[in-house]
Amino acid sequence: MCEDEEIAALNKSNLADMICCPGGPEVVENELEGPLGKTMEWRKNLLKEGMKGFIQYKEEKPVGFVEYMPAENVPLPIKAPGAAALMCFHWVKPSMSEEEHLESERKLVEKAVDATSEEFNGLAALAWDHPIHFPISMMKDMGFREIKKDSQIHLVWYPHTDAEPPEMIKASFEPRHLSGQGLLAIDQAFSNRCPFSIHNALKFRSWIEEIDDQRIRHHINVIDTREDVFKYSVSPWGWEWIYINGKPLKDIFHLSKEEMINTIKEELERL
């Protein structure tokens, strides 16, 4: 580690240094809006339930973090008695190459692997088919074993003992289908764990409200706790999704306002 870099254990006093909390570079650079302070409240609650982690500083400025906690309490669809579960990890990317960015995140995840080696029987995590965000390729290179795959989501496992590997909670949420009543059900979910999710939830809601059709039955589900995860789990797993009369709206993060509104209007015409 360079002389101008420091890693500090995550605690209540430095929680505000998370790069995705209000005022952090992830929030400021992306001009996110909404009650973003709820990301702090969410983490304060999880600290009480055993969440730990590390914050990376460079020239005394926070640039990255990693979080983990006992799997029994984690708000992820993971069953792993006696294990820890890796939560979010991220490194802000101002001018780094993709390779440097991944290497910085890898070091943070390695820190979590080492920190859980004595207290837990292993470290479970969810990895994605994505080149730079929770990439499955990086996790496998680090020694995580793939246990199960559900579309683009992978349950992976770094054992510290010979304990049984983790399991994935089965999807339990049944989206509404009201076409038989001449209505359009829109089921939406988001989580206060992520400022992007808060921002998107408000944005999507405002777009839907603009349509102003009395046949729309719109409901938003919040996935913040482990209980919420059990209640609103879908396949593939995610805490941010939209179903229209039982059908998932694809690739919502890249949909324009026009595309979403047109999709909903087309579904209304089919009623």
C-alpha positions as CSV (number, residue, x, y, z in Angstrom):
1,M,0.0,0.0,0.0
2,C,1.3,3.5,-0.9
3,E,2.2,6.0,1.8
4,D,-0.8,8.1,0.9
5,E,-3.2,5.2,1.4
6,E,-4.9,3.9,4.5
7,I,-7.5,1.3,5.3
8,A,-9.8,1.8,8.4
9,A,-12.3,-0.5,10.0
10,L,-15.9,0.5,9.3
11,N,-17.7,1.8,12.4
12,K,-20.4,4.3,13.3
13,S,-18.0,7.2,13.5
14,N,-16.7,6.9,9.9
15,L,-19.9,5.7,8.3
16,A,-20.3,9.0,6.5
17,D,-17.1,8.3,4.6
18,M,-18.8,5.7,2.5
19,I,-18.4,6.8,-1.1
20,C,-22.1,6.1,-1.8
21,C,-23.5,8.0,1.2
22,P,-24.7,11.6,0.9
23,G,-21.8,13.9,-0.1
24,G,-19.7,11.0,-1.3
25,P,-18.2,11.0,-4.9
26,E,-20.6,8.3,-6.1
27,V,-23.5,10.5,-5.2
28,V,-22.1,13.9,-6.2
29,E,-20.6,12.9,-9.5
30,N,-23.9,11.2,-10.6
31,E,-26.2,14.0,-9.4
32,L,-28.4,11.5,-7.6
33,E,-31.6,12.8,-6.0
34,G,-34.1,11.7,-3.3
35,P,-33.8,10.9,0.5
36,L,-30.3,9.6,0.1
37,G,-29.7,9.9,3.9
38,K,-31.6,6.6,4.2
39,T,-28.4,4.8,3.0
40,M,-26.8,5.9,6.3
41,E,-29.8,4.8,8.3
42,W,-29.8,1.4,6.6
43,R,-26.1,0.9,7.4
44,K,-26.5,2.1,11.0
45,N,-29.2,-0.6,11.5
46,L,-26.9,-3.3,10.0
47,L,-24.0,-2.3,12.2
48,K,-26.2,-3.3,15.2
49,E,-26.7,-6.7,13.5
50,G,-23.0,-7.4,13.1
51,M,-22.0,-5.7,9.8
52,K,-18.3,-5.0,9.6
53,G,-16.1,-3.8,6.8
54,F,-13.3,-1.4,5.7
55,I,-13.0,2.0,4.2
56,Q,-10.1,2.8,1.9
57,Y,-8.6,6.3,2.0
58,K,-6.2,7.9,-0.5
59,E,-4.7,11.3,0.4
60,E,-7.1,11.3,3.4
61,K,-10.1,11.1,1.0
62,P,-12.4,8.0,1.0
63,V,-12.1,6.1,-2.3
64,G,-13.5,2.6,-1.6
65,F,-15.2,0.2,0.8
66,V,-16.2,-3.3,1.5
67,E,-18.9,-4.7,3.8
68,Y,-19.7,-8.1,5.2
69,M,-21.8,-9.5,8.1
70,P,-23.1,-12.8,9.6
71,A,-25.0,-14.7,6.9
72,E,-27.9,-15.3,9.4
73,N,-28.7,-11.5,9.3
74,V,-27.6,-10.5,5.9
75,P,-30.3,-8.9,3.6
76,L,-29.3,-11.1,0.7
77,P,-30.9,-14.4,-0.5
78,I,-28.2,-16.5,1.1
79,K,-28.5,-19.4,3.6
80,A,-25.1,-20.2,5.2
81,P,-25.1,-21.0,8.9
82,G,-22.0,-20.0,10.7
83,A,-20.7,-18.2,7.7
84,A,-20.2,-14.5,6.7
85,A,-21.7,-12.9,3.7
86,L,-20.0,-10.4,1.5
87,M,-22.2,-7.4,0.9
88,C,-21.3,-4.4,-1.2
89,F,-17.8,-3.4,-2.3
90,H,-16.8,-0.6,-4.6
91,W,-13.9,1.7,-5.5
92,V,-14.6,5.1,-7.0
93,K,-13.1,5.3,-10.5
94,P,-12.0,8.9,-11.3
95,S,-9.1,8.3,-13.7
96,M,-8.1,4.6,-13.2
97,S,-8.0,2.0,-15.9
98,E,-10.4,-0.9,-15.7
99,E,-7.6,-3.1,-14.6
100,E,-6.4,-0.8,-11.9
101,H,-10.0,-0.4,-10.7
102,L,-10.6,-4.1,-10.4
103,E,-7.2,-4.6,-8.6
104,S,-8.2,-2.0,-6.0
105,E,-11.5,-3.7,-5.4
106,R,-9.9,-7.1,-5.3
107,K,-7.6,-5.9,-2.4
108,L,-10.7,-4.8,-0.5
109,V,-12.4,-8.2,-1.0
110,E,-9.2,-9.9,0.1
111,K,-9.3,-7.8,3.2
112,A,-12.8,-9.2,4.0
113,V,-11.7,-12.8,3.2
114,D,-8.8,-12.5,5.7
115,A,-11.0,-10.7,8.4
116,T,-13.6,-13.5,8.3
117,S,-11.2,-16.4,8.4
118,E,-11.1,-16.9,12.2
119,E,-14.7,-16.0,13.2
120,F,-16.6,-17.7,10.4
121,N,-16.6,-21.0,8.6
122,G,-16.5,-19.3,5.2
123,L,-17.5,-16.3,3.1
124,A,-20.5,-16.5,0.8
125,A,-21.2,-13.9,-1.9
126,L,-23.2,-13.1,-5.0
127,A,-21.2,-12.4,-8.1
128,W,-22.5,-11.1,-11.5
129,D,-21.9,-11.7,-15.1
130,H,-20.5,-8.2,-15.4
131,P,-17.0,-7.1,-16.4
132,I,-16.4,-4.5,-13.5
133,H,-19.3,-4.7,-11.0
134,F,-19.1,-7.7,-8.7
135,P,-17.5,-9.7,-11.6
136,I,-17.7,-13.5,-11.3
137,S,-14.3,-13.7,-13.1
138,M,-12.5,-11.8,-10.4
139,M,-14.2,-13.8,-7.6
140,K,-13.1,-17.1,-9.2
141,D,-9.6,-15.8,-9.6
142,M,-9.5,-15.1,-5.9
143,G,-10.5,-18.7,-5.0
144,F,-14.2,-18.4,-4.6
145,R,-16.1,-21.5,-5.8
146,E,-19.3,-21.2,-7.8
147,I,-22.1,-23.0,-6.0
148,K,-25.2,-22.1,-8.1
149,K,-26.1,-19.8,-11.0
150,D,-29.4,-18.1,-11.7
151,S,-29.3,-16.2,-15.0
152,Q,-26.5,-13.5,-14.5
153,I,-26.3,-14.1,-10.7
154,H,-23.8,-16.5,-9.2
155,L,-23.7,-17.8,-5.6
156,V,-20.0,-18.2,-4.7
157,W,-18.2,-19.6,-1.7
158,Y,-14.8,-19.1,-0.1
159,P,-14.6,-21.8,2.6
160,H,-12.5,-21.3,5.7
161,T,-13.4,-24.8,7.0
162,D,-15.0,-28.0,5.6
163,A,-18.5,-26.6,6.4
164,E,-21.4,-27.2,4.0
165,P,-21.5,-24.6,1.2
166,P,-24.3,-22.0,1.1
167,E,-27.7,-22.1,-0.5
168,M,-29.7,-19.6,-2.4
169,I,-33.1,-18.6,-1.1
170,K,-35.8,-19.6,-3.6
171,A,-37.9,-16.9,-5.3
172,S,-41.1,-16.3,-3.4
173,F,-42.6,-13.2,-4.7
174,E,-45.7,-13.5,-7.0
175,P,-46.2,-10.4,-9.1
176,R,-49.8,-9.4,-9.6
177,H,-51.7,-10.1,-12.8
178,L,-54.9,-8.0,-13.1
179,S,-55.7,-8.1,-16.8
180,G,-58.7,-10.2,-16.1
181,Q,-60.1,-7.2,-14.2
182,G,-59.2,-4.8,-16.9
183,L,-56.4,-3.4,-14.8
184,L,-52.6,-3.0,-15.1
185,A,-50.6,-4.1,-12.1
186,I,-47.2,-2.5,-11.8
187,D,-45.1,-4.1,-9.0
188,Q,-41.8,-2.2,-8.3
189,A,-39.0,-2.8,-5.8
190,F,-36.0,-0.8,-4.6
191,S,-33.7,-0.7,-1.6
192,N,-32.4,2.1,0.7
193,R,-29.0,0.3,0.7
194,C,-28.1,2.0,-2.6
195,P,-28.4,5.7,-3.6
196,F,-28.8,4.7,-7.2
197,S,-31.8,2.5,-6.2
198,I,-33.4,5.4,-4.3
199,H,-32.9,7.8,-7.2
200,N,-34.3,5.3,-9.7
201,A,-37.3,4.4,-7.6
202,L,-38.4,8.1,-7.5
203,K,-37.6,8.5,-11.2
204,F,-39.6,5.5,-12.3
205,R,-42.5,6.4,-10.0
206,S,-42.7,9.9,-11.5
207,W,-42.7,8.4,-15.0
208,I,-45.6,6.1,-14.2
209,E,-47.6,8.8,-12.5
210,E,-47.3,10.9,-15.7
211,I,-49.4,8.4,-17.6
212,D,-52.3,9.2,-15.2
213,D,-54.5,6.2,-16.2
214,Q,-57.1,5.0,-13.6
215,R,-56.5,1.4,-14.7
216,I,-53.0,1.4,-13.3
217,R,-52.4,-0.3,-9.9
218,H,-48.9,0.7,-8.9
219,H,-47.2,-0.7,-5.8
220,I,-43.6,-0.2,-4.5
221,N,-41.9,-2.8,-2.3
222,V,-38.9,-1.9,-0.2
223,I,-36.2,-4.6,0.2
224,D,-34.1,-3.4,3.1
225,T,-34.2,-6.3,5.6
226,R,-33.6,-10.0,5.6
227,E,-37.4,-10.5,6.1
228,D,-38.0,-8.3,3.0
229,V,-35.6,-10.5,1.0
230,F,-37.6,-13.6,1.9
231,K,-40.9,-11.9,1.1
232,Y,-39.9,-10.2,-2.2
233,S,-37.2,-12.5,-3.7
234,V,-37.5,-12.9,-7.4
235,S,-35.5,-14.8,-10.0
236,P,-32.9,-13.7,-11.0
237,W,-32.2,-12.0,-7.6
238,G,-32.3,-8.3,-7.4
239,W,-33.5,-5.6,-5.1
240,E,-34.6,-3.4,-8.0
241,W,-37.2,-4.6,-10.4
242,I,-40.5,-3.8,-12.2
243,Y,-43.2,-6.3,-13.2
244,I,-46.1,-5.3,-15.4
245,N,-49.1,-7.6,-15.0
246,G,-46.7,-10.4,-14.0
247,K,-44.1,-9.8,-16.7
248,P,-40.6,-8.4,-15.8
249,L,-39.7,-5.1,-17.5
250,K,-36.3,-5.9,-19.0
251,D,-33.1,-3.9,-18.5
252,I,-34.8,-1.1,-16.5
253,F,-31.5,0.6,-15.8
254,H,-31.0,1.6,-19.4
255,L,-34.6,2.4,-20.3
256,S,-35.4,5.9,-21.3
257,K,-38.5,7.7,-20.1
258,E,-40.0,7.4,-23.5
259,E,-39.4,3.7,-23.7
260,M,-40.9,3.0,-20.3
261,I,-44.0,5.1,-20.9
262,N,-44.5,3.6,-24.3
263,T,-44.2,0.1,-22.9
264,I,-46.8,0.8,-20.3
265,K,-49.2,2.4,-22.8
266,E,-48.9,-0.6,-25.1
267,E,-49.8,-2.9,-22.2
268,L,-52.8,-0.7,-21.4
269,E,-54.0,-1.0,-25.0
270,R,-54.0,-4.8,-24.7
271,L,-56.4,-4.8,-21.8
